[in-house]
Amino acid sequence: MDQERIAMEGNAELVHTMMTVCRERTLKRTHNSDQLSATERQEFQNCILKYFEAPNHIMSAMSSMAPQ
């Protein structure tokens, strides 16, 4: 049970960090609307997708380095 809780807390922290970083990278400092523009929305989605794709690239690189 403790391991599950630790994993869930770690996952929540990862998602929070990912959202914060993507928000900082994609939203303009002068943004004062409660809605995102189409450009901001696309940039934010692309940022999030990069985070989700990263483990695949790492695993692929590790697999290619493994002795055969």
C-alpha positions in Angstrom: 0.0 0.0 0.0 2.8 2.4 0.8 4.5 1.8 -2.5 1.2 2.5 -4.3 0.8 5.8 -2.4 4.4 6.8 -3.2 3.9 6.0 -6.8 0.7 8.0 -7.0 2.3 11.0 -5.2 5.3 10.8 -7.6 3.0 10.7 -10.6 1.0 13.6 -9.3 4.2 15.6 -8.8 5.4 14.7 -12.3 2.1 15.9 -13.8 2.2 19.1 -11.8 5.7 19.9 -12.9 4.9 19.0 -16.5 1.9 21.3 -16.5 3.9 24.2 -14.8 6.8 23.9 -17.3 4.5 23.8 -20.3 2.4 26.7 -19.0 5.6 28.8 -18.5 6.9 27.9 -22.0 3.8 28.4 -24.0 1.6 31.1 -22.4 2.6 34.7 -22.9 3.4 36.7 -19.7 0.9 39.3 -20.9 -1.9 36.7 -21.2 -5.0 38.2 -19.5 -7.8 36.2 -21.0 -9.5 33.1 -19.4 -9.4 31.4 -22.8 -6.4 30.2 -24.8 -5.8 31.2 -28.3 -5.5 28.5 -30.9 -1.8 29.0 -31.1 -1.3 28.8 -27.3 -3.5 25.7 -27.1 -1.5 23.9 -29.9 1.8 24.9 -28.3 0.7 23.7 -24.9 -0.6 20.4 -26.3 2.7 19.9 -28.2 4.7 20.5 -25.0 2.6 17.9 -23.1 3.0 15.4 -25.9 6.8 15.8 -25.7 6.7 14.9 -22.0 4.6 11.8 -22.7 6.9 10.7 -25.6 10.1 11.1 -23.7 10.0 7.6 -21.9 9.5 5.9 -25.3 12.7 7.6 -26.7 14.7 6.7 -23.6 13.6 3.0 -23.7 14.3 2.9 -27.4 17.8 4.3 -26.9 18.4 1.8 -24.0 17.2 -1.1 -26.1 19.6 -0.2 -29.0 22.5 -0.1 -26.5 21.8 -3.4 -25.0 24.1 -6.3 -26.0 22.4 -8.7 -28.4 
